[in-house]
């Protein structure tokens, strides 16, 4: 995605700049090598400084398989970049940067004016064949993600994830999944790029259980465009001398029990009200970002959906959350638990339960 933010009077200049970057890229060989080196260094630093990001990368690998588009590594390894050359990048643009694959989206610009800018600066974009197949829905597999030793690190982290509905597939069920996340003690997406914290830390189910066990836990929900995942993650202290976890099995059991409890024990009226208020707050915060609204419109068009007005879309999402009942939340949990989980950990592997044991604990 090419994007920018300018004053409304400078919008045409920004469209011209973005069009030039997309249609006339200057991939000089020495620049490509410099960027590859910088990207690799950024990846190494990110992995070292953000164990949560590494954990979520492992969650996706276990969920969809490491060889799938959804399951591939987020952070580059050195060998991943060897094939990136000026010629390869130009070939990619020639093959995929076509009119039938492109969307020009903006916020706070009159539609007619934006259309004229598109005609003026994107008219040279090849039309394309119009035969591009829509992306297929990623297939959920379930399995072990990355299990990595953490000698000398202050805490061990574990995540359990399950398939969940996407917003595009079923808005009502996706709303129930958001409420389920808040009920357990989640935070707004995306934990893959941030550090989730419980919205109501003193009242959520995971927060209460974590406080009693001396661990830190949170839930997460990533709806995605075509598929989503929902899950729980937690951390437990690690001895700085031995690197052994205090009791990672107890943490796994706690996380599994929270998911099973959501399916077996419907939310009380007070729990449900709190969780729905939290979920609605997340939706409102997301809609308040102009950049995210523009990107959301573009994504809607690319997946074949109507790019509805922001206010209408927000109202519909809030109404969907309002309509969620305790039974809807429990039903989402039950449906998710019927699939094999994705298990990921950054932990000492000594004494870590086998995947089959963790999966059986969710039944």
C-alpha positions as CSV (number, residue, x, y, z in Angstrom):
1,X,0.0,0.0,0.0
2,X,1.2,3.5,-0.9
3,X,-0.2,6.2,1.4
4,X,0.4,9.7,2.6
5,X,-1.1,12.4,4.7
6,X,-1.2,16.1,3.6
7,X,-3.4,19.1,3.9
8,X,-6.5,18.9,1.7
9,X,-5.2,21.6,-0.6
10,X,-2.1,19.5,-1.3
11,X,-4.0,16.3,-2.1
12,X,-3.3,16.4,-5.8
13,X,0.4,16.6,-5.2
14,X,0.3,13.6,-3.0
15,X,-1.7,11.6,-5.5
16,X,0.9,12.5,-8.2
17,X,3.7,11.5,-5.9
18,X,2.1,8.1,-5.0
19,X,1.4,7.4,-8.7
20,X,5.0,8.1,-9.6
21,X,6.3,5.8,-6.9
22,X,3.9,3.0,-8.1
23,X,4.3,3.4,-11.8
24,X,7.9,4.6,-12.2
25,X,9.9,3.1,-9.4
26,X,13.7,3.6,-9.4
27,X,15.0,0.3,-8.1
28,X,18.7,1.0,-8.4
29,X,20.8,-2.1,-7.5
30,X,22.9,-0.5,-4.8
31,X,19.8,1.0,-3.2
32,X,18.1,-2.4,-3.1
33,X,21.2,-3.9,-1.4
34,X,21.2,-1.1,1.2
35,X,17.5,-1.6,1.9
36,X,17.9,-5.4,2.1
37,X,20.7,-5.0,4.7
38,X,18.7,-2.4,6.7
39,X,15.6,-4.7,6.6
40,X,17.6,-7.6,7.9
41,X,19.0,-5.5,10.7
42,X,15.6,-4.2,11.6
43,X,14.3,-7.7,11.8
44,X,17.1,-8.8,14.1
45,X,16.5,-5.8,16.4
46,X,12.7,-6.3,16.4
47,X,13.0,-10.0,17.3
48,X,15.5,-9.2,20.1
49,X,13.4,-6.3,21.5
50,X,9.9,-7.6,21.0
51,X,9.3,-11.2,22.1
52,X,5.6,-10.7,21.8
53,X,5.9,-10.0,18.1
54,X,7.9,-13.2,17.7
55,X,5.3,-15.1,19.7
56,X,2.5,-13.9,17.4
57,X,4.6,-14.8,14.4
58,X,4.8,-18.3,15.7
59,X,1.0,-18.3,16.4
60,X,0.3,-17.7,12.7
61,X,2.9,-20.3,11.6
62,X,1.1,-22.9,13.8
63,X,-2.3,-21.8,12.7
64,X,-1.8,-21.8,8.9
65,X,1.4,-23.6,8.3
66,X,4.8,-22.0,7.8
67,X,4.7,-22.4,4.0
68,X,1.4,-20.5,3.6
69,X,0.9,-16.8,3.0
70,X,-0.6,-16.3,6.4
71,X,1.9,-18.5,8.2
72,X,5.2,-17.2,6.7
73,X,7.6,-15.4,8.9
74,X,6.9,-11.7,9.7
75,X,10.6,-11.0,10.3
76,X,13.1,-11.7,7.6
77,X,15.9,-14.1,7.9
78,X,19.1,-13.4,5.9
79,X,18.3,-16.1,3.3
80,X,14.8,-14.7,2.7
81,X,16.3,-11.6,0.9
82,X,18.7,-13.2,-1.5
83,X,16.3,-13.3,-4.4
84,X,15.3,-9.7,-4.0
85,X,17.0,-7.8,-6.9
86,X,16.1,-4.8,-9.0
87,X,14.9,-7.1,-11.8
88,X,12.8,-9.2,-9.5
89,X,11.0,-6.2,-8.0
90,X,10.4,-4.6,-11.5
91,X,9.0,-8.0,-12.7
92,X,6.6,-8.1,-9.7
93,X,5.3,-4.6,-10.5
94,X,4.8,-5.4,-14.1
95,X,2.9,-8.5,-13.3
96,X,0.7,-7.3,-10.5
97,X,0.4,-3.5,-10.6
98,X,-2.6,-3.4,-13.0
99,X,-5.8,-1.5,-13.0
100,X,-7.9,-4.5,-12.0
101,X,-5.9,-4.9,-8.9
102,X,-5.7,-1.2,-7.8
103,X,-7.8,1.0,-5.6
104,X,-7.4,4.8,-5.0
105,X,-8.9,5.6,-1.6
106,X,-8.9,8.9,0.4
107,X,-10.6,10.6,3.3
108,X,-11.9,14.2,3.3
109,X,-11.5,14.7,-0.4
110,X,-14.6,15.2,-2.7
111,X,-15.2,12.0,-4.7
112,X,-15.4,13.8,-8.0
113,X,-12.0,15.5,-7.4
114,X,-10.4,12.2,-6.4
115,X,-11.7,10.6,-9.6
116,X,-10.2,13.3,-11.7
117,X,-6.8,13.0,-9.9
118,X,-6.9,9.3,-10.6
119,X,-7.6,9.7,-14.3
120,X,-4.8,12.3,-14.6
121,X,-2.0,10.5,-12.7
122,X,-3.0,6.8,-12.9
123,X,-4.1,6.7,-16.5
124,X,-0.9,4.9,-17.5
125,X,-1.7,2.0,-15.2
126,X,-2.1,-1.1,-17.4
127,X,-5.7,-2.3,-17.4
128,X,-4.9,-5.9,-16.7
129,X,-6.7,-9.0,-17.9
130,X,-9.5,-8.8,-15.4
131,X,-9.1,-12.5,-14.8
132,X,-7.2,-12.3,-11.5
133,X,-8.6,-14.9,-9.2
134,X,-9.8,-13.7,-5.8
135,X,-7.6,-14.7,-2.9
136,X,-8.7,-18.0,-1.4
137,X,-9.6,-18.1,2.3
138,X,-6.5,-19.4,4.3
139,X,-6.9,-22.9,5.5
140,X,-6.6,-23.5,9.2
141,X,-4.3,-26.3,10.1
142,X,-3.4,-26.0,13.8
143,X,-0.1,-27.3,15.2
144,X,3.0,-26.2,16.9
145,X,4.4,-22.8,16.0
146,X,7.9,-21.7,17.1
147,X,9.1,-23.2,20.4
148,X,12.3,-21.3,21.4
149,X,14.5,-21.4,24.4
150,X,14.8,-18.2,26.5
151,X,17.8,-18.7,28.7
152,X,18.5,-15.5,30.7
153,X,15.2,-13.9,29.7
154,X,12.9,-12.5,32.4
155,X,9.7,-14.4,31.4
156,X,8.4,-17.3,29.4
157,X,5.5,-16.6,27.0
158,X,2.9,-19.0,25.8
159,X,0.0,-18.5,23.3
160,X,-3.0,-20.7,22.4
161,X,-5.0,-19.7,19.3
162,X,-8.1,-21.1,17.6
163,X,-9.9,-20.2,14.3
164,X,-12.4,-17.4,14.6
165,X,-14.9,-15.6,12.2
166,X,-13.8,-12.7,10.1
167,X,-15.8,-9.5,10.0
168,X,-16.5,-9.9,6.2
169,X,-17.8,-13.5,6.6
170,X,-20.2,-13.0,9.4
171,X,-20.5,-9.6,11.1
172,X,-22.8,-10.9,13.9
173,X,-20.5,-13.8,14.8
174,X,-17.4,-11.5,14.5
175,X,-19.1,-9.1,17.0
176,X,-19.6,-12.1,19.4
177,X,-15.9,-12.9,19.0
178,X,-14.9,-9.4,20.0
179,X,-17.2,-9.6,23.0
180,X,-15.6,-12.9,24.0
181,X,-12.2,-11.4,23.8
182,X,-13.2,-8.6,26.1
183,X,-14.9,-11.0,28.5
184,X,-11.7,-13.0,28.8
185,X,-9.5,-9.9,29.2
186,X,-8.3,-8.8,25.8
187,X,-7.2,-5.7,24.1
188,X,-7.7,-4.1,20.7
189,X,-6.0,-5.7,17.7
190,X,-3.4,-6.2,16.8
191,X,-1.2,-8.0,19.4
192,X,1.0,-9.0,16.5
193,X,2.2,-5.4,16.4
194,X,1.7,-4.2,20.0
195,X,1.5,-5.3,23.6
196,X,-2.0,-6.2,24.6
197,X,-3.3,-5.4,28.1
198,X,-6.7,-6.3,29.6
199,X,-9.2,-3.5,29.1
200,X,-10.8,-4.2,32.5
201,X,-7.8,-5.7,34.3
202,X,-9.5,-6.0,37.6
203,X,-12.7,-7.7,36.4
204,X,-11.9,-9.9,33.4
205,X,-11.8,-13.7,33.8
206,X,-8.2,-14.0,32.8
207,X,-7.1,-11.1,35.0
208,X,-8.7,-12.7,38.1
209,X,-7.1,-16.1,37.3
210,X,-3.7,-14.6,36.5
211,X,-3.7,-12.5,39.7
212,X,-4.3,-15.7,41.7
213,X,-1.5,-17.6,40.0
214,X,1.1,-14.8,39.8
215,X,1.1,-14.8,36.0
216,X,0.2,-12.2,33.3
217,X,-2.5,-13.1,30.8
218,X,-4.5,-11.5,28.0
219,X,-6.8,-12.5,25.2
220,X,-6.6,-11.5,21.6
221,X,-8.8,-11.5,18.5
222,X,-7.6,-10.8,14.9
223,X,-10.6,-10.9,12.6
224,X,-8.6,-10.5,9.3
225,X,-10.3,-10.1,6.0
226,X,-11.2,-13.7,5.1
227,X,-10.3,-15.6,8.3
228,X,-9.5,-14.8,11.8
229,X,-8.0,-16.2,15.0
230,X,-8.8,-15.8,18.6
231,X,-6.8,-16.9,21.6
232,X,-5.1,-16.3,24.9
233,X,-1.5,-15.7,25.9
234,X,0.4,-15.4,29.1
235,X,3.8,-15.1,30.7
236,X,5.3,-16.5,33.8
237,X,8.6,-15.7,35.5
238,X,11.8,-17.4,34.6
239,X,14.8,-17.9,36.8
240,X,17.6,-15.7,35.6
241,X,20.1,-18.3,36.7
242,X,18.7,-21.5,35.3
243,X,16.3,-20.2,32.7
244,X,13.7,-22.6,33.9
245,X,10.1,-21.5,34.0
246,X,8.4,-21.4,37.4
247,X,5.6,-23.6,36.1
248,X,4.8,-23.3,32.4
249,X,2.4,-26.3,32.6
250,X,0.2,-24.4,35.1
251,X,0.2,-21.4,32.8
252,X,-0.9,-23.6,29.9
253,X,-3.7,-25.2,32.0
254,X,-4.9,-21.7,33.1
255,X,-5.1,-20.5,29.5
256,X,-6.9,-23.6,28.3
257,X,-9.3,-23.4,31.2
258,X,-10.2,-19.9,30.3
259,X,-11.2,-20.9,26.8
260,X,-13.2,-23.9,27.9
261,X,-14.8,-21.9,30.7
262,X,-16.0,-19.3,28.1
263,X,-17.8,-22.1,26.3
264,X,-19.2,-23.8,29.3
265,X,-20.1,-20.9,31.6
266,X,-22.2,-18.1,29.9
267,X,-21.3,-14.6,30.8
268,X,-23.3,-13.0,33.7
269,X,-25.3,-9.9,32.8
270,X,-22.6,-7.7,34.4
271,X,-19.8,-9.5,32.6
272,X,-21.6,-9.2,29.3
273,X,-22.3,-5.5,29.7
274,X,-18.7,-4.8,30.5
275,X,-17.4,-6.8,27.6
276,X,-19.8,-5.2,25.1
277,X,-18.8,-1.8,26.3
278,X,-15.1,-2.7,25.9
279,X,-15.7,-4.1,22.4
280,X,-17.6,-1.0,21.3
281,X,-14.8,1.2,22.5
282,X,-12.3,-0.7,20.4
283,X,-14.5,-0.3,17.3
284,X,-14.9,3.5,17.9
285,X,-11.2,4.0,18.5
286,X,-10.4,2.1,15.2
287,X,-12.9,4.2,13.3
288,X,-11.5,7.4,14.7
289,X,-8.3,7.0,12.7
290,X,-8.5,8.6,9.3
291,X,-5.6,6.5,7.9
292,X,-7.3,3.3,9.0
293,X,-10.6,4.4,7.4
294,X,-9.0,5.0,4.1
295,X,-7.2,1.7,4.2
296,X,-10.4,0.0,5.3
297,X,-12.3,1.4,2.3
298,X,-9.6,0.2,-0.1
299,X,-9.6,-3.3,1.5
300,X,-13.3,-3.5,1.2
301,X,-13.2,-2.8,-2.6
302,X,-10.3,-5.2,-3.2
303,X,-12.2,-8.1,-1.5
304,X,-15.3,-7.3,-3.6
305,X,-17.4,-5.7,-0.9
306,X,-19.1,-2.4,-1.1
307,X,-17.1,0.5,0.3
308,X,-19.8,1.9,2.5
309,X,-19.7,5.2,4.3
310,X,-17.7,5.4,7.5
311,X,-20.6,6.4,9.7
312,X,-22.9,3.7,8.3
313,X,-20.2,1.1,8.8
314,X,-19.5,2.2,12.4
315,X,-23.1,2.2,13.3
316,X,-23.6,-1.3,11.9
317,X,-20.6,-2.6,13.9
318,X,-21.8,-1.1,17.1
319,X,-25.3,-2.4,16.5
320,X,-23.9,-5.9,15.9
321,X,-22.2,-5.8,19.3
322,X,-25.3,-4.5,21.0
323,X,-27.2,-7.5,19.6
324,X,-24.8,-10.1,21.1
325,X,-26.1,-12.2,23.9
326,X,-24.4,-14.5,26.3
327,X,-25.4,-17.5,24.3
328,X,-23.7,-16.0,21.2
329,X,-20.4,-15.6,23.0
330,X,-20.5,-19.2,24.3
331,X,-21.3,-20.5,20.9
332,X,-18.3,-18.8,19.3
333,X,-16.1,-20.3,22.0
334,X,-17.5,-23.8,21.4
335,X,-17.1,-23.5,17.7
336,X,-13.5,-22.3,18.0
337,X,-12.6,-25.1,20.4
338,X,-13.7,-27.8,17.9
339,X,-10.6,-27.1,15.8
340,X,-7.0,-28.1,16.5
341,X,-5.2,-25.2,18.3
342,X,-2.1,-23.3,17.3
343,X,0.4,-23.5,20.2
344,X,3.4,-21.2,20.4
345,X,5.9,-20.5,23.1
346,X,9.1,-18.7,23.9
347,X,10.2,-20.8,26.8
348,X,12.6,-23.4,28.1
349,X,11.6,-26.6,26.3
350,X,12.6,-28.8,29.2
351,X,9.3,-30.2,30.6
352,X,7.2,-28.4,28.0
353,X,4.1,-30.5,27.2
354,X,3.8,-32.1,23.8
355,X,1.4,-30.6,21.4
356,X,-1.0,-33.5,21.7
357,X,-1.2,-33.0,25.4
358,X,-2.0,-29.3,25.0
359,X,-4.6,-30.0,22.4
360,X,-6.3,-32.7,24.6
361,X,-6.4,-30.2,27.4
362,X,-8.7,-28.0,25.3
363,X,-11.3,-30.7,24.8
